[in-house]
Amino acid sequence: MGVWVDAALRLNPAFADVAASQFRAAARKVAFSDNPEAAREEINGWFRSETGGLVQPDEREIDSEDEEQLVQFDMDEKSLFDDILAEGSIDAGTAVVLASSLYFNCNWYDPFYPSGTEEGTFHVSPDHAVRAPFMTGNHLHTQMRIGCHPGFNVLRMSYTDRNFAMYIYLPDELDGLPGLVRQIGSDPAAFLRKTIVPEKPVTVGKLRIPRFLVSLKVEASRLLRDLGLDLPFDPAMADFSAMLMPDSPQQVAVSAMLHQCFVSVNEKGTVAAAGTVGNMMGFAMPDDLIVDFVADHPFLFFIMEENIGLIVFAGQVVNPLLH
């Protein structure tokens, strides 16, 4: 997270200390009033530095049957974070900018082989399909944790950092995504937890998952105000006395709340630029069950930190060719 305050305002040192120690947020003074374009470039540069460059996690040793190197991410992820602040979005009247960035980069514990990726049909809707590249299961995927529920299945895929996993929620019907979203939204605590899949792996028949990239770039002020958070945005009511020194020359309000993220999934793993236990999901899986998991129609995905059950990224794939 980053905080930028116009140089004409006096930042409270206590606020800067708390922001750094509690929220890992750097508070900076910039010349919005004198040089808004330079301030815009500085903030865009911060986003690039926070999300650019790929951290290379340790590779899991794979079988010598396939000596092909696992693919590198072929998307230009860094370009997605260029110019989060468009030209003209910062002007001399800007007082404060708050920005947040999340970055996740991890390999699959059981990676897919690029040689196994093949083109297949993805059903965007019952009457519209596209051709997309699908990752296919190999000998590393013969046993996986899959939860089978009325109307949908859930696949859990581990990362080399075993604190994290991706959960893919696949409805049974080609047009079942809206209903699944409503079902999960009706009781998130029951559906968004790691016990949605059994501890015991099942035998996997067909495994096909499309490569995909989804991204989000949003100026969230309107969204927050629609949710009822008005005070920080209203110059007449906003109270930033803990942020700014009492002798600051003007009353200020938050001028922008920016957020941008993306999730890129391929054979190697995932790059991503961001409770109560119910009783309806306990079950046992038959020992001889063989489960196919073919994600050839719209689905949901969640990246979860599994120690506390925190969802760090979530999204839906309606068309893997679009992002």
C-alpha positions in Angstrom: 0.0 0.0 0.0 1.2 3.5 -0.7 0.1 6.9 0.5 0.9 10.2 -1.3 0.3 13.6 0.3 0.7 17.0 -1.3 3.9 18.7 -0.2 1.9 21.7 1.0 0.4 19.6 3.7 2.3 18.5 6.8 2.2 14.8 7.4 2.0 13.7 11.0 5.1 11.6 11.7 3.1 9.4 14.0 0.9 8.5 11.1 3.8 7.7 8.9 5.3 5.4 11.6 2.0 3.5 12.1 1.5 3.2 8.4 4.9 1.7 7.9 4.9 -0.6 11.0 1.3 -1.8 11.0 0.3 -1.7 7.3 3.7 -1.8 5.5 2.6 1.4 3.8 5.1 4.0 2.7 3.8 7.6 3.2 5.3 10.1 0.7 5.1 13.8 0.1 4.8 14.9 -3.5 4.2 18.2 -5.4 0.7 17.6 -6.6 0.1 21.3 -6.8 3.4 22.3 -8.5 4.0 19.2 -10.7 1.1 16.8 -10.9 2.6 14.9 -13.9 5.8 14.1 -12.0 3.6 12.9 -9.1 1.6 10.7 -11.5 4.8 9.2 -12.9 6.1 8.5 -9.4 2.9 6.6 -8.4 2.9 4.6 -11.7 6.5 3.8 -11.0 5.6 2.5 -7.5 3.0 0.2 -9.0 5.5 -1.2 -11.5 8.1 -1.7 -8.8 5.6 -3.4 -6.5 4.3 -5.8 -9.1 7.1 -6.1 -11.7 9.8 -8.9 -11.9 9.0 -12.5 -11.3 10.2 -14.1 -8.1 11.4 -17.6 -9.0 10.2 -20.1 -6.4 12.1 -23.4 -5.9 11.2 -25.9 -8.7 9.9 -29.3 -7.6 11.9 -32.1 -9.2 9.8 -33.8 -11.9 10.1 -37.1 -13.6 12.8 -37.5 -16.2 10.2 -38.9 -18.7 9.5 -35.4 -19.7 12.7 -33.3 -19.8 11.0 -30.3 -21.4 11.5 -27.2 -19.2 8.4 -25.9 -17.6 7.2 -22.8 -19.5 7.9 -19.3 -18.3 4.9 -17.0 -18.1 4.4 -15.8 -21.7 2.2 -12.9 -20.7 3.8 -9.5 -20.2 2.5 -9.1 -16.7 4.4 -5.9 -16.0 2.7 -4.1 -18.9 -0.7 -4.7 -17.1 0.5 -2.3 -14.4 1.7 0.5 -16.7 -0.1 3.7 -16.3 -2.6 2.7 -13.6 -3.0 6.5 -13.4 -3.9 7.7 -16.8 -2.7 11.1 -18.1 -4.8 13.9 -16.6 -6.0 11.8 -13.6 -3.8 13.8 -11.2 -4.0 17.6 -11.2 -3.1 20.5 -9.0 -6.1 20.1 -6.9 -5.2 16.5 -5.8 -4.4 16.4 -2.1 -4.1 12.7 -1.2 -3.8 9.5 -3.2 -4.1 6.0 -1.6 -3.1 3.0 -3.7 -2.9 -0.7 -3.0 -1.3 -3.6 -4.8 -1.3 -7.4 -4.2 1.2 -9.7 -5.8 1.3 -13.5 -5.8 3.7 -15.7 -7.7 4.0 -19.4 -7.1 4.5 -22.7 -9.0 2.2 -25.6 -8.9 3.3 -28.4 -6.6 2.3 -30.8 -9.4 3.0 -28.9 -12.6 1.5 -29.5 -16.0 3.8 -30.3 -19.0 3.7 -27.8 -21.9 3.9 -30.7 -24.3 0.5 -31.9 -22.9 -1.3 -28.6 -23.6 -3.7 -29.0 -26.5 -6.4 -26.9 -28.1 -10.0 -27.7 -27.1 -13.5 -26.4 -27.0 -14.5 -24.0 -24.2 -18.3 -23.4 -24.0 -18.7 -19.7 -23.1 -22.5 -20.4 -23.1 -24.7 -23.3 -24.3 -24.8 -21.8 -27.8 -21.4 -20.2 -28.1 -18.0 -21.9 -27.9 -14.3 -20.9 -28.5 -11.1 -22.8 -29.1 -8.6 -22.4 -26.2 -5.4 -24.0 -25.0 -6.1 -26.6 -22.2 -3.6 -27.9 -19.8 -4.0 -31.7 -19.4 -3.2 -33.9 -16.5 -0.1 -36.1 -16.4 1.2 -38.8 -14.1 1.5 -36.2 -11.3 -2.3 -35.7 -11.3 -3.5 -39.3 -11.0 -4.6 -38.6 -7.4 -6.1 -35.2 -6.5 -8.4 -33.7 -3.9 -11.8 -33.2 -5.6 -15.0 -32.5 -3.8 -18.2 -33.7 -5.5 -21.3 -31.8 -4.6 -24.9 -31.5 -5.9 -24.6 -29.3 -9.0 -20.8 -28.6 -8.9 -17.4 -30.1 -8.2 -14.4 -28.4 -6.6 -10.7 -29.1 -7.5 -7.9 -28.2 -5.1 -4.5 -27.6 -6.6 -1.5 -27.1 -4.3 1.4 -24.6 -4.8 5.0 -25.2 -3.9 4.3 -22.9 -1.0 2.0 -25.3 0.8 0.4 -22.5 2.7 -1.6 -21.6 -0.5 -3.8 -23.5 -2.8 -6.2 -22.7 -5.7 -9.8 -24.0 -5.6 -11.7 -24.3 -8.9 -15.5 -24.4 -8.6 -16.9 -26.0 -11.7 -20.7 -26.2 -12.1 -22.2 -29.3 -13.7 -24.2 -27.4 -16.3 -22.7 -25.3 -19.1 -24.7 -22.3 -17.9 -24.5 -23.1 -14.2 -22.1 -20.3 -13.2 -24.7 -17.6 -12.2 -26.6 -20.2 -10.0 -23.3 -21.3 -8.4 -22.4 -17.7 -7.6 -25.7 -17.1 -5.9 -25.4 -20.4 -4.0 -21.9 -19.5 -2.7 -23.1 -15.9 -1.9 -25.9 -17.2 0.2 -23.6 -18.8 2.6 -19.9 -18.0 1.9 -18.7 -19.5 5.2 -20.1 -22.9 4.2 -18.7 -23.0 0.7 -15.4 -21.0 0.9 -13.4 -23.3 3.1 -10.7 -25.9 2.6 -13.0 -28.7 3.8 -15.0 -28.2 0.6 -12.8 -31.0 -0.7 -12.0 -34.2 1.2 -8.6 -34.8 2.8 -8.4 -38.2 0.9 -7.5 -37.8 -2.8 -9.5 -39.5 -5.5 -8.5 -41.1 -8.7 -8.6 -38.6 -11.5 -9.8 -39.7 -15.0 -9.7 -36.7 -17.4 -8.1 -33.4 -16.2 -8.4 -30.4 -18.5 -8.0 -26.8 -17.3 -7.7 -23.9 -19.7 -4.8 -21.4 -19.4 -6.3 -18.1 -18.5 -5.5 -14.5 -17.4 -8.0 -12.3 -15.7 -7.3 -8.7 -14.6 -9.0 -5.8 -12.8 -8.3 -2.1 -12.8 -10.6 0.0 -10.8 -10.9 3.4 -9.3 -12.9 2.4 -6.2 -14.2 5.7 -4.8 -17.7 5.3 -6.3 -17.9 1.7 -5.2 -17.0 2.6 -1.6 -19.4 5.5 -1.6 -22.2 3.3 -2.9 -21.4 1.0 0.1 -22.0 3.9 2.5 -18.4 5.1 3.0 -18.8 8.8 2.4 -16.9 10.6 5.2 -13.3 10.2 3.8 -14.4 11.6 0.4 -16.4 14.7 1.7 -14.1 17.7 2.3 -16.7 19.2 4.7 -16.8 16.1 6.9 -13.6 14.2 6.4 -11.3 14.1 9.5 -7.7 13.4 8.8 -6.3 14.9 11.9 -4.4 11.7 12.7 -2.7 11.9 9.2 -2.0 15.6 8.9 -0.7 18.1 11.4 -3.2 20.6 12.8 -1.6 23.5 11.0 -2.1 22.1 7.5 -3.4 24.9 5.3 -6.5 23.3 4.0 -9.3 20.8 4.7 -8.7 17.6 2.6 -10.5 14.5 1.5 -9.5 11.4 -0.3 -9.3 12.2 -4.0 -8.7 8.7 -5.4 -8.8 5.1 -4.2 -7.0 2.9 -6.8 -6.7 -0.8 -7.1 -5.3 -3.1 -9.8 -4.7 -6.8 -9.9 -4.5 -9.8 -12.3 -4.3 -13.6 -12.1 -2.3 -15.5 -14.7 -2.5 -19.3 -14.7 -0.5 -21.6 -16.9 1.4 -24.9 -16.9 4.0 -23.7 -14.4 1.8 -22.0 -11.8 0.1 -18.7 -11.0 1.0 -15.1 -11.0 -1.5 -12.8 -9.3 -1.0 -9.0 -9.1 -5.3 -9.6 -3.8 -14.5 -18.3 9.7 -17.5 -20.1 10.6 -17.5 -23.8 9.7 -20.8 -25.0 8.3 -22.1 -28.5 8.6 -23.3 -29.2 5.1 -20.0 -30.3 3.4 -18.8 -33.3 5.5 -18.7 -36.4 3.4 -16.7 -39.5 2.5 -15.6 -40.5 -1.0 -15.8 -44.1 -2.2 -12.4 -45.6 -2.6 -13.0 -46.7 -6.2 -14.5 -43.5 -7.5 -12.8 -42.1 -10.6 -13.6 -38.4 -11.1 -13.2 -36.4 -14.3 -12.6 -32.6 -14.0 -12.9 -30.9 -17.4 -13.2 -27.2 -17.0 -14.6 -26.5 -20.5 -17.2 -24.0 -19.4 -17.4 -21.0 -17.1 -16.0 -21.5 -13.6 -14.9 -19.8 -10.4 -11.5 -19.8 -8.8 -10.2 -18.8 -5.4 -6.6 -18.7 -4.1 -6.7 -19.4 -0.4 -4.2 -19.0 2.4 -5.0 -22.2 4.1 -3.8 -21.6 7.7 -6.5 -19.1 8.4 -8.8 -19.7 5.4 -8.2 -16.3 3.9 -9.2 -15.8 0.3 -6.5 -13.6 -1.3 -7.7 -13.7 -4.9 -11.0 -14.6 -6.4 -12.4 -14.5 -9.9 -14.4 -16.1 -12.6 -13.4 -17.4 -16.0 -16.2 -17.0 -18.6 -13.9 -16.9 -21.7 -10.2 -17.9 -21.3 -9.3 -16.0 -24.4 -10.3 -12.7 -22.8 -8.8 -10.7 -19.9 
